[in-house]
């Protein structure tokens, strides 16, 4: 695992687990979201689990495989062990552990919150999916690309069946773009229904407001404590909402890190009340170190530390081409998915050509067919 801890970390600091999306690495997610920069200001530890290509050729967390999403099994168990290791290594507060992630990482955050609810004080799911919505590749693609609605009771039952825990439950922050073509926004609504049911809250929000023209809904308990919040980012595609020029600037814009004028990283930290743990963090004369790889057994190597300037320089280089491409013409989700299939050595979906002037839309049929073919579930 990779981890970031500020110099002179205060005792009993909070711990944030940050899960990257498909095609990304721990370093990509750190640079894009800015969690380590915020850790410098507020004094907490960030751990970045990184998927291995031996598990998934596109570095996706396996949120849709039954052997990886059950308590005590597979990737869920591995991430839980990383939490234990980080608490011991950094003397973090076991009562202030949080998890967040984007896309497949967001769906895996749902897994962790459902299977180990006693471990996490809160979670944030960005462009993700509810727990238990898929148990194989075909169901995963259907959940991502199709508008599906589930009864709140059925969604909540999936969480309650994932462990013997019966409360208290983690507080949940949900983020989704209204124009997300890769993970349909209906998934955000299903996440909300899942966790309002688990918390025993009404599906009707306690409070609604607009933040920079984006809808924010809040569900509170009888004491007025906000337990669930949901942001719908107007006009945003698939990615992490960022604010790189505002007062709460955080992260680096690029592929799937979208500058929409709202810093999800800052908002999530505030919702989790990480600022309440703030101490006066000393500013070292030397540059603060970047994240390091922490051995978790098996003789893992420690990666040499690099200065923030080096880390930011590499991030700018890796995202420059994506930023330029997105500036010149709209992102075609079918082209992105087809390229991912090709890069993984899988059969490329046969996407029909859209009429000129038509906005790009996901074609789920050919994509699901190609995925099933790759899995050997249909004949060539």
C-alpha positions in Angstrom: 0.0 0.0 0.0 1.0 3.6 -0.4 0.6 6.2 2.4 1.0 9.9 3.1 1.6 11.3 6.5 2.5 15.0 7.2 5.7 15.7 9.2 5.0 16.1 12.9 1.8 14.1 12.7 -0.3 14.7 15.8 -1.2 11.7 18.0 -4.4 9.9 17.3 -4.7 11.4 13.9 -7.6 10.5 11.5 -7.0 8.0 8.7 -8.5 8.3 5.2 -8.5 5.4 2.7 -8.6 6.7 -0.9 -9.4 4.2 -3.7 -8.5 5.1 -7.3 -10.6 4.4 -10.4 -9.9 2.1 -13.3 -6.7 2.8 -15.3 -5.4 4.9 -12.4 -2.7 4.4 -9.9 -2.4 5.5 -6.3 -0.1 8.4 -7.4 -2.6 9.5 -10.0 -5.4 9.6 -7.4 -3.3 11.5 -4.9 -2.3 14.1 -7.4 -5.7 14.4 -8.9 -7.7 14.7 -5.7 -5.3 16.6 -3.5 -5.9 14.5 -0.4 -2.3 14.7 0.7 -2.2 18.4 0.4 -5.3 18.7 2.6 -3.6 16.2 5.0 -0.8 18.7 5.4 -3.3 21.4 6.5 -5.5 19.3 8.8 -3.0 16.7 10.1 -4.3 13.3 9.1 -3.0 10.2 7.3 -4.0 9.1 3.8 -3.6 5.5 2.6 -3.8 4.6 -1.1 -4.4 0.9 -1.8 -3.3 0.2 -5.4 -4.9 -2.5 -7.5 -2.5 -4.9 -9.3 -2.8 -5.8 -13.0 -2.6 -9.5 -12.0 -6.0 -9.0 -10.4 -7.5 -6.7 -13.1 -5.8 -5.7 -16.3 -7.2 -2.1 -16.1 -6.4 -1.7 -12.4 -10.1 -1.7 -11.4 -11.0 -2.8 -7.9 -13.2 -5.9 -8.1 -16.4 -4.5 -6.7 -18.5 -6.9 -8.8 -16.9 -10.3 -7.9 -18.4 -12.3 -5.1 -15.0 -13.5 -3.8 -13.8 -9.9 -3.3 -16.8 -8.1 -1.8 -17.6 -10.3 1.2 -16.4 -9.7 4.7 -13.2 -11.7 5.4 -12.6 -12.4 1.7 -10.5 -11.2 -1.2 -9.9 -7.5 -1.8 -12.3 -6.4 1.0 -10.2 -8.3 3.5 -7.0 -7.0 2.0 -8.1 -3.4 2.4 -9.2 -4.1 5.9 -5.8 -5.4 6.7 -4.2 -2.2 5.3 -6.4 -0.2 7.7 -5.1 -2.2 10.6 -1.5 -1.9 9.5 -1.8 1.9 9.0 -3.4 2.4 12.4 -0.5 0.5 14.0 2.2 2.2 11.8 1.0 5.8 12.4 -0.8 5.5 15.7 -3.9 6.7 14.0 -7.3 7.0 15.8 -9.3 3.8 15.1 -12.5 5.7 15.7 -11.7 8.2 12.9 -11.2 6.0 9.9 -12.8 7.0 6.6 -13.0 5.7 3.1 -13.5 7.3 -0.3 -13.1 6.4 -3.9 -13.9 7.2 -7.6 -15.9 5.0 -10.0 -14.7 1.4 -9.4 -13.0 2.8 -6.3 -16.2 4.4 -5.3 -18.0 1.1 -5.7 -15.3 -0.6 -3.6 -15.8 2.1 -1.0 -19.4 0.9 -0.9 -18.1 -2.6 -0.4 -15.9 -1.5 2.6 -18.7 0.5 4.2 -21.1 -2.4 4.0 -18.8 -5.3 4.9 -16.9 -3.4 7.7 -19.3 -0.7 9.0 -17.8 -0.9 12.5 -14.4 0.1 11.1 -15.4 3.3 9.2 -16.8 6.4 10.8 -17.7 7.7 7.3 -17.4 7.2 3.6 -17.6 9.2 0.4 -18.7 7.6 -2.9 -17.9 9.5 -6.1 -19.4 8.3 -9.4 -19.8 4.9 -7.7 -22.4 2.2 -7.3 -24.4 0.8 -4.3 -23.3 -2.3 -2.5 -24.6 -5.6 -3.9 -25.7 -4.4 -7.3 -23.6 -6.9 -9.3 -22.0 -10.3 -8.8 -20.5 -10.8 -12.3 -19.2 -8.9 -15.3 -22.5 -8.7 -17.1 -24.4 -7.4 -14.1 -21.6 -4.8 -13.5 -22.0 -3.4 -17.0 -25.7 -3.4 -16.7 -25.6 -1.5 -13.4 -23.2 1.0 -14.8 -24.9 1.8 -18.1 -28.6 1.2 -17.4 -31.0 3.3 -15.4 -32.0 0.9 -12.6 -34.1 1.5 -9.6 -34.3 -0.7 -6.5 -36.6 -0.7 -3.5 -34.9 1.0 -0.5 -35.7 -2.0 1.8 -33.9 -4.5 -0.6 -30.9 -2.2 -0.9 -30.7 -1.8 2.8 -31.0 -5.5 3.4 -27.9 -6.1 1.3 -25.9 -4.0 3.7 -27.4 -5.6 6.8 -26.7 -9.0 5.4 -23.0 -8.1 4.8 -22.0 -8.2 8.5 -23.4 -8.8 12.0 -23.1 -5.2 12.8 -26.3 -3.4 13.7 -25.1 0.2 14.3 -24.1 2.8 14.6 -23.6 3.2 10.9 -21.1 5.3 8.9 -22.1 8.7 7.7 -22.2 8.8 3.9 -21.3 11.5 1.3 -22.5 10.8 -2.3 -21.2 12.7 -5.4 -22.3 12.2 -9.0 -22.3 14.3 -12.2 -25.7 14.8 -13.8 -24.2 14.0 -17.2 -22.2 11.0 -16.3 -22.3 8.6 -19.3 -20.2 5.8 -17.7 -21.9 5.3 -14.4 -25.5 6.4 -14.7 -26.6 9.0 -12.1 -29.4 6.6 -11.0 -26.7 4.7 -9.1 -26.3 7.7 -6.8 -30.0 7.6 -6.0 -29.7 3.9 -5.3 -26.8 4.6 -2.9 -28.9 7.2 -1.1 -31.9 4.8 -0.8 -29.6 2.1 0.4 -28.1 4.2 3.3 -31.2 6.1 4.3 -32.8 2.7 4.8 -29.9 1.4 6.8 -29.9 4.6 9.0 -33.7 4.4 9.4 -34.2 7.8 7.7 -36.9 9.0 5.4 -36.2 9.0 1.7 -37.2 12.7 1.8 -34.2 14.9 2.6 -34.1 17.0 5.8 -32.5 19.9 4.0 -31.8 21.1 0.4 -29.5 23.8 -0.9 -27.4 24.9 -3.8 -23.6 25.1 -3.7 -22.2 26.9 -6.7 -25.4 26.0 -8.7 -25.1 22.3 -7.7 -27.8 20.6 -5.7 -26.9 19.4 -2.2 -29.4 17.3 -0.2 -28.9 16.4 3.5 -30.5 13.7 5.6 -30.3 14.3 9.4 -31.3 12.3 12.5 -33.7 13.4 15.2 -30.9 15.4 16.8 -30.1 17.3 13.7 -26.9 15.4 13.0 -26.2 15.2 9.2 -25.8 11.5 8.4 -26.0 11.5 4.6 -25.4 14.2 2.0 -25.6 14.0 -1.7 -24.2 16.4 -4.3 -25.5 16.4 -7.9 -22.9 18.3 -10.0 -24.7 20.0 -12.8 -23.5 19.2 -16.3 -20.5 17.1 -15.0 -19.4 14.0 -16.7 -17.5 11.0 -15.0 -14.9 12.0 -12.5 -13.9 13.7 -9.2 -15.3 17.3 -8.8 -12.4 19.8 -8.3 -11.9 23.5 -7.7 -8.4 24.4 -8.9 -8.8 28.2 -8.9 -11.2 28.9 -6.1 -10.3 29.7 -2.5 -10.5 26.0 -1.6 -8.2 25.0 -4.5 -7.3 21.3 -4.2 -6.0 18.7 -6.7 -5.0 18.8 -10.3 -7.4 18.8 -13.3 -7.0 16.0 -15.9 -8.7 12.9 -17.1 -11.5 12.0 -14.7 -10.4 14.9 -12.4 -12.8 17.7 -13.4 -12.5 21.3 -12.5 -16.2 22.3 -11.9 -15.6 25.0 -9.3 -16.4 22.7 -6.3 -13.8 20.9 -4.3 -15.2 17.5 -3.3 -12.1 16.8 -1.3 -12.6 19.9 0.9 -16.4 19.3 1.3 -16.0 15.6 2.2 -13.3 16.5 4.8 -15.7 19.0 6.3 -18.6 16.6 6.3 -16.4 14.1 8.1 -15.3 16.9 10.5 -11.7 16.3 9.9 -11.1 20.0 10.6 -12.1 19.4 14.2 -8.9 17.4 14.6 -6.8 20.3 13.3 -3.7 21.3 15.2 -1.2 23.9 14.2 0.9 22.0 11.7 4.5 23.3 11.6 5.9 24.2 8.3 9.2 22.5 7.7 12.0 24.4 6.0 12.7 21.5 3.7 10.0 20.4 1.2 7.5 17.9 2.7 7.9 14.4 1.4 5.5 12.8 -1.0 3.8 9.5 -0.4 5.7 6.3 0.3 5.0 2.6 -0.1 4.5 0.9 3.3 5.5 -2.7 3.6 2.5 -4.8 4.7 4.3 -8.1 4.7 6.1 -10.1 2.0 9.1 -7.8 1.9 7.6 -4.9 0.0 10.0 -2.3 -1.0 10.0 1.3 0.3 9.8 3.8 -2.6 12.2 6.7 -2.4 10.6 9.9 -1.3 10.2 12.7 -3.8 9.5 16.4 -3.2 6.0 17.8 -4.0 7.6 19.7 -7.0 8.6 16.4 -8.5 5.2 14.8 -7.9 3.3 17.8 -9.3 5.6 17.9 -12.3 5.0 14.2 -13.1 1.2 14.7 -12.7 1.2 17.7 -15.1 3.1 15.7 -17.7 0.7 12.7 -17.4 -2.5 14.8 -17.6 -1.4 17.4 -20.2 -2.4 15.3 -23.2 -5.8 14.4 -21.6 -6.5 18.0 -20.7 -5.7 19.2 -24.2 -7.8 16.5 -25.8 -10.8 17.4 -23.6 -10.4 21.1 -24.4 -10.5 20.5 -28.1 -13.4 18.2 -28.4 -16.0 16.4 -26.2 -15.1 13.1 -24.6 -16.7 10.2 -26.4 -17.3 7.5 -23.7 -17.6 4.8 -26.3 -14.1 5.6 -27.6 -12.7 5.6 -24.1 -14.2 2.2 -23.3 -13.1 0.8 -26.7 -9.6 2.0 -26.1 -9.6 0.3 -22.7 -10.7 -3.0 -24.1 -8.0 -2.8 -26.8 -5.3 -1.9 -24.3 -6.2 -4.9 -22.2 -6.0 -7.2 -25.2 -9.8 -7.8 -25.2 -12.2 -7.9 -28.1 -13.1 -4.3 -29.0 -16.9 -3.5 -28.8 -18.4 -2.9 -32.3 -19.9 0.5 -31.6 -22.3 1.9 -34.3 -21.3 5.2 -35.8 -23.5 8.1 -34.4 -25.1 10.5 -36.8 -23.2 13.8 -37.3 -23.9 16.3 -34.6 -25.3 13.8 -32.1 -23.9 14.1 -28.6 -21.9 11.0 -27.7 -23.8 8.4 -25.7 -22.8 5.1 -24.2 -23.9 2.1 -26.3 -24.3 -0.6 -23.6 -25.3 -3.5 -25.9 -22.0 -3.9 -27.8 -20.0 -3.2 -24.6 -21.7 -5.9 -22.6 -21.5 -8.3 -25.6 -17.7 -7.7 -25.8 -17.3 -8.2 -22.1 -19.2 -11.5 -22.1 -17.1 -12.6 -25.1 -13.9 -11.8 -23.3 -15.1 -13.7 -20.2 -15.8 -16.7 -22.4 -19.5 -16.6 -21.7 -20.6 -16.4 -25.3 -19.2 -17.9 -28.5 -17.3 -15.9 -31.0 
